[in-house]
Amino acid sequence: MKSLHPWNLPPEEAAHLQSELRERLVLAWDKRPVSLVAGVDVSVRAETCACAIVVLTYPDLEPVEAAVAEVPLTFPYIPGLLAFREGPAVLAAWEKLQHLPDLVLFDGQGIAHPRGLGIASQMGLWLERPTIGVAKSRLYGRHAEPGPRRGDRADLLDERGQVIGAVLRTREQTKPLYISPGHLMDLPHAVSFTLDCCRGFRLPEPTRWAHRVAGGEKLPIQRAQQERLF
């Protein structure tokens, strides 16, 4: 894990730093083997930021491990600077993991961000892992409506008309998700991995389980552990 910057910067400096960090992103998949995939979900309660990280096998998506951490808030809520508010909690949960994943899906944006550096991208630089932004709503960009079937997608475009993500239908008769590369990732693979991780629900299993664990649910790891023992 790489230490890149302090977390309690003034908002103007934080925004400027994001523009600099954007230049460090590698938006290409390096074809590394993926046997473990993680989902990250962050929530804020009062003056505390809590993060849940769930690790699953890939491609079977069997549960392996969950880590939860809470840290005091040190940064205000400012749209576009979410990583400075939630990043310390992500790192605290990451340090508790015994099984480091090969790929991380974030409940948030990757490069589909006004400065091209959402939480999935910024934390990808910290974690030095391939990351994908899997957001439930749009932060930035414009798009047409994707088709109604699972796998239908529409390009998410920035103000210059460049493709920064995909609006992806992961389940029929549900709202689409906003998929964008984080770090060490390109858009076609981000879409492919996301669909591979969706098993009948709108959300991919890693972030779906991270959200459930963040809400107090236990990850059912016993069956997966027993299968690995025998």
N, C-alpha and C positions, 0 to 999 in steps of 0.2 A: 504494500500500500504506500502510495506516494503522498507526502504532505505538500500541498500546493500554496496555501494561503491561510491567513487568519479568517475567522468566521464573523467577527464583530466589526467589520468595516462600515464606515458611513455609506449610506445607500448610493451616493454618487460614485464613490470609489468602487463599490461592489459592481455597479453596472459597467463601469469602465473595464474592470478586471474581466468580466464575462466576455467582453468584446476581444480582449487579448487571448483568453483561454480558448475561444472559438477557433483560433488559428492552429491550435495544437491537436484538434480532433483528427482522427483517422477514420474516414467514412468509407471503409472497405472491410469486408469480412476476410479474415486471414486463413479460413478453412481449418481452424483448429478443431480437434475432436471435442464433442460435447457429450459428457456423460452425466453432468449435474447442471440443473437450471434452477435459478432462484427467482422469487418474486419479492418485491419490496413495497410495503404500505406504511405511510406515515400519517399520524393524526396528532392534533393539538388539543389539549385539555387544560383550561385555565392558563397557567404559566409553565406548563410542561409539554415537551414534544416527545411523543412515543413512536418508536419504529418497530415493526415486525418484519423479519426476513424468514422466508420459508424456502427450504432446499428440497427439490424433488429430483428423482432420476429422470434421465432423458434417453430415449423417447417414451418410456413407459409411464412417466409421471407418478411414480410411487413415492410417498413421503419419506424423507430421510431425517430432516432436522428442522427445528424452528428456534429462532433467537429473538428475544424482545428486550429492548432497552428504552429507558426514559432519561431525558436530560432536561435541565432548565432551559427555557427559551432565552436567547440572547440577541435575537434579531426581530424587528417588527414585521408584520404582514405587509408586504409590498408585492403586487403582481409583477411577475417576471424575475423576482429575486428569491424564489421559493427555496432554492438550494441553500442559501445562506441561513434560512430559518430552520430547515429540516436536516441539513447535511450532518451536523454533529450527532444527531440521534441515529442516522444511518451508520455512521462510523462506529458508534458505540455498540450497536447490534452486530455489525460485521465482525468486530473483534471477539465476539462470543461464539462465533461459528467454529465448529470442529471440521466441517466439510466445506471447503471453499468451492463455489460453483464456477463452471466454465462460461456461463452466460447469465446475465441478470436482466429481468424485466421490471421496470419501474412503473408504478401508478403515477404517471406524469409525462411530461414532454421530453423529447430528445432535442433535435435541431428545429422542431416546429415551435419556434420561440422568437420574439422580436430581435434578439441579439444572437440567435442560433445556438443558444446554450441553456437548454432546460435542465431539470434536475438529473435526468438520465445521462445527459452528456457530461455535465459537470462532475457528477459522482463517478462516471466511467473513467475520467481522468484520474480521480483519486484512487479508485480501486484497481485500475489498470486491467480491466476486464471488458469484454464486449457487453454493451448495454443497449437496451431498446426502451423507448418511451411508449407506453401503452396508456393513453389518456382517455378518460370517459367523456371529455368535452373539449371543445376547441379553445385554444388560447390565442392563436395567431394564424393568419392565412385565410384563403378562400377556396371554395371547392363546389363542384356539382354534387348532386345526391347520388350515392352509389346505388347499384341495382338491389333487388330485394333478396337475392339468394346468398347463402353462405359463400364467402370468398369473393363476392362482388366488391369492387373498390373504385374509388375516384381519387385523382391526384389532389393533394393539398398544395396550393401554390402560394408563394410569398408575393410581395407587392411588385416584384420585377417579373413575375411569371415563372420563376424557377420552382421545381418540385422539391418540397421539403418534407413530404410525408405522404401517407395514404389514409384515406377515410375508408375503413374496412368493415364490411358486414361479416360478423363472426357467427351470427345466428339469425335465421329468418324471423321476421316480425319483431326485431329488436333494434334499438338505435345502434349506429355503427360506432367503432372505436377509432381514435386518432393515433395512428402508428407512425413513429419517426425514429430514424437511427439515433443512437446515443453516441457511442464511441466504439471504434474497432468494428463497425457494422455499416452495411449498406441497406438501402430500402428494400430491394427484393428479398434479401435474407431476413430482414426484420419482419416483413409480412409473412414469409414462409414459416419462420419460427413461431410467430404468434398463432397462426392457424394450427400448427402442429400441437400447440399447447392448449387449444380450445377443445373441450370434450363435452359438448352439449350445452354449455352455458355461454353467456355473452362475454364474460371475462375469461382470459386464459387461466389455467389452473394455478400457476405460480402466484399471480397477483390476487386471484380469488381466495386462495388459502391464506395468503398474507393478510388480507382484509379480515378474514374470519379469526385468525390467530390474534390480530390486533384487537378484536372485539372480545377476547377472552376464551375463545374455543381452543381445545387441544388438538394438535396435529396427530392423526392416527398413524403413528409410525411403527406400532408393534408388528403388524403383518409384514411390512417391508423388511424389518430387521430379522424376523424369523426366516423369511425366504433367503436372505443373504447368509444366514448361519447354516442352512441345510442345502 
